[in-house]
Amino acid sequence: MTVPQDRPDRPVLVLVDAFSTGSMLAREAAETHHVLHVRSRALASGTFGASLPSALLAEDLTYPGHEAEVLAHVAARRPVGVVAASEFGVEVADELAHRLGLRGNDPALSAARRDKALMAEALSRAGVPTARQCRSGDVGELLDWWRGCPDIARVVVKPLDSAGSDDVYTCDTEQEVVDACRAVLGKTNIMLRVNEEVLVQEYLAGDEYIVNTVSRDGGHWFTDAWISRKQVREGGRRIYEAEDLLTPDDPVLDIILPYISRALDALGITDGPAHSELILTARGPLLLETGARVSGLANPAALDLCTGANQVSLTLDCHARGGVSLTARPVRYPVFQRARCVNLMARRAVPLPMAAIKAALERIPAFESVRFRIADGAPTRPTVDLNSSPGAVFLVHPDPTEIDNAHKVIRELEHELL
């Protein structure tokens, strides 16, 4: 374990599992801090493991099997903060922050911040409305529960602990539930855990929204909120198509933001980032899930253009910079330019033509950036969920018409290139 000595006076910041979007936290933090990285799992999947910015890390420690050693070593470095840098790291970050006496969320509710069934139960205990649900490893028990709810015509089957729409199925018949459970049970999910049970929830009809926040001392700042649009693909799989940034005067925010505040309180999220997804139903807003981490589609440069700040920087401000920038922000973000995130959809297996896609996108006036999920030349596969989308294109422009036009061009490009 070696530490760069170029700036020995720099404070130490602990990031737990800086994979995927967490690499953005690492890049920004490394400009001012020694980044001490802790892994919550001995292994990381190839996709996520490759995203770790190893060159920026002063140290890279593995927690499982070495808990006492890692805790003592980290404590000796006197870190200024501990941040869950991705969904993987939520529980270990809670534990480390608590044991080190640093800012963080109560470990007593860590499981409820990861397990979707426990999450809904925590909301219910706090009087926050939630979807009806049943968890079990017994398909017969799940079907019996559905039969006992004659007013629920459609259900959703999904893992208890996963991310990125991994193995989420919409079902209209008992046979579809059986098939979905067979596909999920016993499988190692994207979080590298075996699905011993599945969750069946009532299908929530209505528009889906995404709300990103940073909390400090129990106060919640809304950094950005989006309406999400999906397509239903073959087999009942619903894929995220695009998200549009909502303006702060949109009346829907008056409904969904207070609900999210109550949900964050119920889940014990007092400090740090959260990414929440919910449906605005005829009964009001109902939570799909909340992750106690930065949004998986965070884009600091784009959000700085649109709102004047971004969730990544504000998370670091909360944990490592005294919260000065965060607490100076309005609770509800402003909007200076419109934004849309368009998820690319592959229709066939082809080597990813990264250069051709970039060249075409750069001719679009509203194009801001593109983030690919696979390497140049790596084989694509037909998109059935968020994880099989080849990438995400960010559009930013003052004129909403330009964004609509850009979206159409992207869909035309897909037919040619993907």
Secondary structure, DSSP 8 states (H G I E B T S, - for coil): -----S-TTS-EEEEE---TTHHHHHHHHTTTSEEEEEESSS---HHHHTT--GGG-SEEEE-TT-HHHHHHHHHHT--SEEEE-SGGGHHHHHHHHHHHT-S---GGGTGGGT-HHHHHHHHHHTT-----EEEES-HHHHHHHHHT-TT---EEEEESS--TTTT-EEESSHHHHHHHHHHHTT-B-TTS-B-SSEEEEE---SEEEEEEEEEETTEEEEEEEEEEEEEE-TTS-EEEEEEEE--TT-TTHHHHHHHHHHHHHHTT--SEEEEEEEEEETTEEEEEEEESS--TT--HHHHHHHHS--HHHHHHHHHHSTTHHHHHS-SB---SSEEEEEE----S--B--HHHHHHHHTTSTTEEEEEESS-TT-B-----SGGGS-EEEEEEES-HHHHHHHHHHHHHHHHHH-
